[in-house]
Amino acid sequence: MQTIHFDLEGEYVELNQLLKLVGLVDSGGAGKALVAAGAVRVDGTIESRKTAKIRAGQRVQLDGVDIHVK
């Protein structure tokens, strides 16, 4: 599994935007589609909220990629 460390600037980042910022999708809309399809997990649980607020200390998983938010 590939690991990406993401340095958070601010209180939170929206899930669909996080996927775009780390380069896993080309647009926020593509990120929303993956979330809607049930392909994204936050802290091990499938996340269905496209704009869920991801905060420092959380982990996001998608297709063998583990994103650690710091």
A tleap script that builds the chain and sets N, CA, C and O, in Angstrom:
source leaprc.protein.ff14SB
mol = sequence {
  NMET GLN THR ILE HIE PHE ASP LEU GLU GLY
  GLU TYR VAL GLU LEU ASN GLN LEU LEU LYS
  LEU VAL GLY LEU VAL ASP SER GLY GLY ALA
  GLY LYS ALA LEU VAL ALA ALA GLY ALA VAL
  ARG VAL ASP GLY THR ILE GLU SER ARG LYS
  THR ALA LYS ILE ARG ALA GLY GLN ARG VAL
  GLN LEU ASP GLY VAL ASP ILE HIE VAL CLYS
}
set mol.1.N position { 0.840 -1.191 0.000 }
set mol.1.CA position { 0.000 0.000 0.000 }
set mol.1.C position { 0.878 1.246 0.000 }
set mol.1.O position { 1.807 1.365 0.799 }
set mol.2.N position { 0.578 2.155 -0.892 }
set mol.2.CA position { 1.310 3.422 -0.968 }
set mol.2.C position { 0.802 4.361 0.117 }
set mol.2.O position { -0.400 4.414 0.381 }
set mol.3.N position { 1.712 5.104 0.750 }
set mol.3.CA position { 1.333 6.058 1.785 }
set mol.3.C position { 1.692 7.466 1.338 }
set mol.3.O position { 2.799 7.721 0.863 }
set mol.4.N position { 0.734 8.376 1.499 }
set mol.4.CA position { 0.947 9.796 1.200 }
set mol.4.C position { 0.740 10.567 2.495 }
set mol.4.O position { -0.258 10.365 3.186 }
set mol.5.N position { 1.675 11.445 2.828 }
set mol.5.CA position { 1.525 12.319 3.991 }
set mol.5.C position { 1.087 13.687 3.492 }
set mol.5.O position { 1.756 14.300 2.660 }
set mol.6.N position { -0.047 14.161 4.008 }
set mol.6.CA position { -0.617 15.443 3.577 }
set mol.6.C position { -0.568 16.414 4.749 }
set mol.6.O position { -1.147 16.156 5.804 }
set mol.7.N position { 0.128 17.535 4.554 }
set mol.7.CA position { 0.217 18.568 5.595 }
set mol.7.C position { -0.967 19.513 5.461 }
set mol.7.O position { -1.089 20.244 4.478 }
set mol.8.N position { -1.820 19.486 6.445 }
set mol.8.CA position { -3.040 20.287 6.449 }
set mol.8.C position { -2.715 21.749 6.733 }
set mol.8.O position { -1.974 22.059 7.665 }
set mol.9.N position { -3.267 22.633 5.934 }
set mol.9.CA position { -3.140 24.075 6.170 }
set mol.9.C position { -4.518 24.586 6.559 }
set mol.9.O position { -5.366 24.802 5.693 }
set mol.10.N position { -4.742 24.776 7.819 }
set mol.10.CA position { -6.045 25.200 8.301 }
set mol.10.C position { -6.666 24.114 9.164 }
set mol.10.O position { -6.005 23.139 9.523 }
set mol.11.N position { -7.944 24.289 9.496 }
set mol.11.CA position { -8.628 23.381 10.406 }
set mol.11.C position { -9.001 22.054 9.758 }
set mol.11.O position { -8.930 21.004 10.396 }
set mol.12.N position { -9.403 22.105 8.474 }
set mol.12.CA position { -9.843 20.888 7.778 }
set mol.12.C position { -9.733 21.071 6.272 }
set mol.12.O position { -9.520 22.177 5.776 }
set mol.13.N position { -9.883 19.946 5.547 }
set mol.13.CA position { -9.987 19.964 4.090 }
set mol.13.C position { -11.157 19.056 3.723 }
set mol.13.O position { -11.351 18.008 4.340 }
set mol.14.N position { -11.930 19.452 2.728 }
set mol.14.CA position { -13.055 18.629 2.299 }
set mol.14.C position { -12.519 17.391 1.588 }
set mol.14.O position { -11.525 17.461 0.864 }
set mol.15.N position { -13.182 16.264 1.799 }
set mol.15.CA position { -12.714 14.981 1.289 }
set mol.15.C position { -12.474 15.003 -0.219 }
set mol.15.O position { -11.413 14.580 -0.677 }
set mol.16.N position { -13.437 15.487 -0.994 }
set mol.16.CA position { -13.263 15.495 -2.450 }
set mol.16.C position { -12.068 16.356 -2.863 }
set mol.16.O position { -11.381 16.034 -3.832 }
set mol.17.N position { -11.817 17.439 -2.141 }
set mol.17.CA position { -10.677 18.309 -2.450 }
set mol.17.C position { -9.355 17.661 -2.046 }
set mol.17.O position { -8.344 17.842 -2.724 }
set mol.18.N position { -9.358 16.913 -0.952 }
set mol.18.CA position { -8.154 16.195 -0.533 }
set mol.18.C position { -7.704 15.221 -1.617 }
set mol.18.O position { -6.519 15.142 -1.939 }
set mol.19.N position { -8.650 14.486 -2.170 }
set mol.19.CA position { -8.318 13.530 -3.225 }
set mol.19.C position { -7.701 14.233 -4.427 }
set mol.19.O position { -6.803 13.693 -5.072 }
set mol.20.N position { -8.178 15.430 -4.725 }
set mol.20.CA position { -7.627 16.219 -5.826 }
set mol.20.C position { -6.238 16.743 -5.462 }
set mol.20.O position { -5.315 16.659 -6.273 }
set mol.21.N position { -6.083 17.274 -4.271 }
set mol.21.CA position { -4.814 17.881 -3.857 }
set mol.21.C position { -3.657 16.885 -3.816 }
set mol.21.O position { -2.515 17.255 -4.091 }
set mol.22.N position { -3.938 15.631 -3.478 }
set mol.22.CA position { -2.861 14.629 -3.435 }
set mol.22.C position { -2.654 13.958 -4.792 }
set mol.22.O position { -1.763 13.121 -4.935 }
set mol.23.N position { -3.464 14.314 -5.785 }
set mol.23.CA position { -3.261 13.820 -7.139 }
set mol.23.C position { -3.912 12.491 -7.470 }
set mol.23.O position { -3.557 11.862 -8.467 }
set mol.24.N position { -4.861 12.051 -6.652 }
set mol.24.CA position { -5.534 10.782 -6.944 }
set mol.24.C position { -6.660 10.936 -7.959 }
set mol.24.O position { -7.053 9.963 -8.603 }
set mol.25.N position { -7.181 12.156 -8.104 }
set mol.25.CA position { -8.205 12.452 -9.114 }
set mol.25.C position { -7.850 13.779 -9.783 }
set mol.25.O position { -7.084 14.572 -9.236 }
set mol.26.N position { -8.409 14.013 -10.964 }
set mol.26.CA position { -8.105 15.232 -11.711 }
set mol.26.C position { -8.952 16.427 -11.295 }
set mol.26.O position { -8.578 17.576 -11.533 }
set mol.27.N position { -10.104 16.148 -10.667 }
set mol.27.CA position { -10.995 17.250 -10.289 }
set mol.27.C position { -11.774 16.894 -9.029 }
set mol.27.O position { -11.863 15.729 -8.642 }
set mol.28.N position { -12.338 17.929 -8.396 }
set mol.28.CA position { -13.180 17.703 -7.235 }
set mol.28.C position { -14.405 16.883 -7.590 }
set mol.28.O position { -14.894 16.100 -6.776 }
set mol.29.N position { -14.903 17.062 -8.808 }
set mol.29.CA position { -16.068 16.297 -9.268 }
set mol.29.C position { -15.761 14.813 -9.366 }
set mol.29.O position { -16.601 13.977 -9.032 }
set mol.30.N position { -14.557 14.483 -9.826 }
set mol.30.CA position { -14.155 13.075 -9.900 }
set mol.30.C position { -14.036 12.490 -8.493 }
set mol.30.O position { -14.367 11.327 -8.264 }
set mol.31.N position { -13.563 13.307 -7.562 }
set mol.31.CA position { -13.485 12.865 -6.168 }
set mol.31.C position { -14.860 12.595 -5.597 }
set mol.31.O position { -15.063 11.610 -4.887 }
set mol.32.N position { -15.813 13.477 -5.907 }
set mol.32.CA position { -17.187 13.284 -5.438 }
set mol.32.C position { -17.774 11.984 -5.973 }
set mol.32.O position { -18.488 11.280 -5.259 }
set mol.33.N position { -17.471 11.666 -7.241 }
set mol.33.CA position { -17.993 10.439 -7.854 }
set mol.33.C position { -17.442 9.199 -7.144 }
set mol.33.O position { -18.178 8.237 -6.923 }
set mol.34.N position { -16.164 9.214 -6.788 }
set mol.34.CA position { -15.572 8.073 -6.075 }
set mol.34.C position { -16.191 7.906 -4.694 }
set mol.34.O position { -16.450 6.787 -4.252 }
set mol.35.N position { -16.424 9.023 -4.018 }
set mol.35.CA position { -17.051 8.960 -2.690 }
set mol.35.C position { -18.465 8.411 -2.822 }
set mol.35.O position { -18.875 7.561 -2.032 }
set mol.36.N position { -19.212 8.887 -3.814 }
set mol.36.CA position { -20.587 8.435 -4.018 }
set mol.36.C position { -20.634 6.941 -4.337 }
set mol.36.O position { -21.601 6.262 -3.993 }
set mol.37.N position { -19.597 6.432 -4.989 }
set mol.37.CA position { -19.545 5.011 -5.346 }
set mol.37.C position { -19.130 4.123 -4.165 }
set mol.37.O position { -19.136 2.897 -4.277 }
set mol.38.N position { -18.775 4.735 -3.047 }
set mol.38.CA position { -18.379 3.949 -1.870 }
set mol.38.C position { -16.951 3.450 -1.918 }
set mol.38.O position { -16.610 2.482 -1.238 }
set mol.39.N position { -16.101 4.105 -2.721 }
set mol.39.CA position { -14.721 3.647 -2.902 }
set mol.39.C position { -13.741 4.242 -1.900 }
set mol.39.O position { -12.582 3.830 -1.848 }
set mol.40.N position { -14.198 5.212 -1.099 }
set mol.40.CA position { -13.292 5.930 -0.197 }
set mol.40.C position { -13.621 5.586 1.258 }
set mol.40.O position { -14.783 5.558 1.663 }
set mol.41.N position { -12.565 5.328 2.026 }
set mol.41.CA position { -12.721 5.059 3.457 }
set mol.41.C position { -12.005 6.144 4.251 }
set mol.41.O position { -10.931 6.607 3.869 }
set mol.42.N position { -12.616 6.538 5.356 }
set mol.42.CA position { -11.999 7.470 6.295 }
set mol.42.C position { -11.903 6.752 7.626 }
set mol.42.O position { -12.915 6.334 8.189 }
set mol.43.N position { -10.682 6.609 8.128 }
set mol.43.CA position { -10.430 5.883 9.377 }
set mol.43.C position { -11.040 4.484 9.354 }
set mol.43.O position { -11.553 4.000 10.363 }
set mol.44.N position { -10.975 3.838 8.181 }
set mol.44.CA position { -11.423 2.457 8.041 }
set mol.44.C position { -12.890 2.254 7.742 }
set mol.44.O position { -13.323 1.120 7.537 }
set mol.45.N position { -13.673 3.330 7.710 }
set mol.45.CA position { -15.111 3.239 7.462 }
set mol.45.C position { -15.452 3.907 6.132 }
set mol.45.O position { -14.939 4.984 5.825 }
set mol.46.N position { -16.312 3.275 5.349 }
set mol.46.CA position { -16.726 3.873 4.080 }
set mol.46.C position { -17.384 5.222 4.353 }
set mol.46.O position { -18.275 5.339 5.195 }
set mol.47.N position { -16.926 6.230 3.628 }
set mol.47.CA position { -17.450 7.593 3.797 }
set mol.47.C position { -18.340 7.944 2.613 }
set mol.47.O position { -17.917 7.830 1.462 }
set mol.48.N position { -19.570 8.370 2.888 }
set mol.48.CA position { -20.502 8.708 1.818 }
set mol.48.C position { -20.707 10.211 1.667 }
set mol.48.O position { -21.350 10.654 0.716 }
set mol.49.N position { -20.166 10.997 2.593 }
set mol.49.CA position { -20.313 12.459 2.507 }
set mol.49.C position { -19.186 13.014 1.633 }
set mol.49.O position { -18.015 12.954 2.009 }
set mol.50.N position { -19.538 13.539 0.493 }
set mol.50.CA position { -18.547 14.000 -0.486 }
set mol.50.C position { -17.678 15.135 0.050 }
set mol.50.O position { -16.500 15.234 -0.293 }
set mol.51.N position { -18.256 15.982 0.882 }
set mol.51.CA position { -17.503 17.119 1.410 }
set mol.51.C position { -17.237 16.956 2.906 }
set mol.51.O position { -17.201 17.940 3.645 }
set mol.52.N position { -17.053 15.720 3.347 }
set mol.52.CA position { -16.739 15.465 4.756 }
set mol.52.C position { -15.492 16.245 5.134 }
set mol.52.O position { -14.546 16.336 4.352 }
set mol.53.N position { -15.493 16.804 6.329 }
set mol.53.CA position { -14.349 17.584 6.800 }
set mol.53.C position { -13.289 16.631 7.345 }
set mol.53.O position { -13.516 15.929 8.330 }
set mol.54.N position { -12.140 16.616 6.697 }
set mol.54.CA position { -11.036 15.763 7.108 }
set mol.54.C position { -10.057 16.617 7.902 }
set mol.54.O position { -9.590 17.654 7.430 }
set mol.55.N position { -9.757 16.164 9.112 }
set mol.55.CA position { -8.907 16.925 10.024 }
set mol.55.C position { -7.600 16.190 10.290 }
set mol.55.O position { -7.456 15.013 9.959 }
set mol.56.N position { -6.655 16.897 10.890 }
set mol.56.CA position { -5.354 16.308 11.222 }
set mol.56.C position { -5.554 15.057 12.074 }
set mol.56.O position { -6.387 15.036 12.980 }
set mol.57.N position { -4.787 14.024 11.774 }
set mol.57.CA position { -4.862 12.771 12.510 }
set mol.57.C position { -5.729 11.717 11.841 }
set mol.57.O position { -5.704 10.552 12.237 }
set mol.58.N position { -6.489 12.109 10.837 }
set mol.58.CA position { -7.343 11.147 10.147 }
set mol.58.C position { -6.596 10.491 8.997 }
set mol.58.O position { -5.613 11.026 8.482 }
set mol.59.N position { -7.090 9.306 8.603 }
set mol.59.CA position { -6.513 8.550 7.485 }
set mol.59.C position { -7.596 8.298 6.457 }
set mol.59.O position { -8.725 7.944 6.797 }
set mol.60.N position { -7.238 8.487 5.191 }
set mol.60.CA position { -8.156 8.269 4.080 }
set mol.60.C position { -7.546 7.198 3.185 }
set mol.60.O position { -6.362 7.260 2.853 }
set mol.61.N position { -8.359 6.213 2.794 }
set mol.61.CA position { -7.881 5.133 1.929 }
set mol.61.C position { -8.696 5.094 0.635 }
set mol.61.O position { -9.918 5.242 0.636 }
set mol.62.N position { -7.963 4.886 -0.476 }
set mol.62.CA position { -8.587 4.761 -1.787 }
set mol.62.C position { -7.677 3.932 -2.676 }
set mol.62.O position { -6.522 4.297 -2.896 }
set mol.63.N position { -8.182 2.826 -3.187 }
set mol.63.CA position { -7.465 2.004 -4.170 }
set mol.63.C position { -6.017 1.713 -3.793 }
set mol.63.O position { -5.118 1.920 -4.607 }
set mol.64.N position { -5.778 1.240 -2.577 }
set mol.64.CA position { -4.427 0.871 -2.168 }
set mol.64.C position { -3.546 2.042 -1.780 }
set mol.64.O position { -2.346 1.864 -1.570 }
set mol.65.N position { -4.111 3.231 -1.681 }
set mol.65.CA position { -3.360 4.413 -1.257 }
set mol.65.C position { -3.891 4.840 0.116 }
set mol.65.O position { -5.099 4.947 0.326 }
set mol.66.N position { -2.965 5.078 1.034 }
set mol.66.CA position { -3.311 5.480 2.393 }
set mol.66.C position { -2.816 6.907 2.594 }
set mol.66.O position { -1.612 7.159 2.543 }
set mol.67.N position { -3.731 7.837 2.822 }
set mol.67.CA position { -3.372 9.242 3.017 }
set mol.67.C position { -3.429 9.555 4.504 }
set mol.67.O position { -4.479 9.422 5.132 }
set mol.68.N position { -2.293 9.975 5.072 }
set mol.68.CA position { -2.218 10.387 6.477 }
set mol.68.C position { -2.259 11.902 6.519 }
set mol.68.O position { -1.378 12.565 5.972 }
set mol.69.N position { -3.268 12.448 7.159 }
set mol.69.CA position { -3.406 13.907 7.246 }
set mol.69.C position { -2.730 14.376 8.524 }
set mol.69.O position { -3.047 13.911 9.619 }
set mol.70.N position { -1.773 15.324 8.363 }
set mol.70.CA position { -1.031 15.833 9.513 }
set mol.70.C position { -1.307 17.313 9.700 }
set mol.70.O position { -0.771 17.929 10.622 }
savepdb mol mol.pdb
quit
